[in-house]
């Protein structure tokens, strides 16, 4: 049987792994939503934020996992 300190360390690593995984999924979801919003902007909106149509198309065309 494992000593208590080893069990606590193992739980901490396990929790850290899932926290990191959840954080990554949240980042991907946010990136996907932002790119979808960017893709839906018209020329006036893009001009207001200082982004060209070409740059918006390039950014919104990236997969969600790519920064």
C-alpha positions as CSV (number, residue, x, y, z in Angstrom):
1,X,0.0,0.0,0.0
2,X,1.2,3.5,-0.8
3,X,2.2,6.0,1.9
4,X,-0.3,8.9,2.4
5,X,2.2,11.4,0.9
6,X,2.5,9.4,-2.3
7,X,-1.3,9.1,-2.7
8,X,-1.7,12.9,-2.2
9,X,1.0,13.5,-4.8
10,X,-0.6,11.2,-7.2
11,X,-4.0,12.9,-6.8
12,X,-2.4,16.3,-7.2
13,X,-0.8,15.2,-10.6
14,X,-4.1,13.6,-11.6
15,X,-6.0,16.8,-10.8
16,X,-3.4,19.0,-12.5
17,X,-3.7,16.9,-15.7
18,X,-7.4,17.4,-15.8
19,X,-7.2,21.0,-15.0
20,X,-4.7,21.5,-17.8
21,X,-6.9,19.5,-20.2
22,X,-10.0,21.5,-19.2
23,X,-8.1,24.8,-19.7
24,X,-6.9,23.7,-23.2
25,X,-10.5,22.8,-24.2
26,X,-11.7,26.2,-23.0
27,X,-9.0,28.0,-25.0
28,X,-10.0,26.1,-28.1
29,X,-13.7,26.8,-27.6
30,X,-13.0,30.5,-27.1
31,X,-10.7,30.6,-30.2
32,X,-13.4,28.9,-32.3
33,X,-16.0,31.4,-31.2
34,X,-13.8,34.4,-31.8
35,X,-12.9,33.2,-35.3
36,X,-16.5,32.5,-36.2
37,X,-17.4,36.0,-35.0
38,X,-14.6,37.4,-37.1
39,X,-15.7,35.5,-40.2
40,X,-19.2,37.0,-39.8
41,X,-18.0,40.6,-39.7
42,X,-18.7,42.9,-42.7
43,X,-16.2,45.3,-44.3
44,X,-17.3,48.2,-42.0
45,X,-16.9,46.2,-38.9
46,X,-13.5,45.0,-40.0
47,X,-12.4,48.5,-40.8
48,X,-13.5,49.7,-37.3
49,X,-11.2,47.2,-35.7
50,X,-8.4,47.7,-38.2
51,X,-8.4,44.3,-39.8
52,X,-8.4,43.8,-43.6
53,X,-10.8,41.3,-45.2
54,X,-7.8,39.2,-46.3
55,X,-6.4,39.1,-42.8
56,X,-9.8,38.2,-41.3
57,X,-10.3,35.4,-43.9
58,X,-6.8,34.1,-43.1
59,X,-7.4,34.1,-39.3
60,X,-10.9,32.7,-39.4
61,X,-9.8,29.9,-41.7
62,X,-7.4,28.5,-39.2
63,X,-8.3,25.4,-37.3
64,X,-9.3,26.0,-33.6
65,X,-6.2,24.3,-32.3
66,X,-3.8,26.5,-34.2
67,X,-2.8,29.8,-32.4
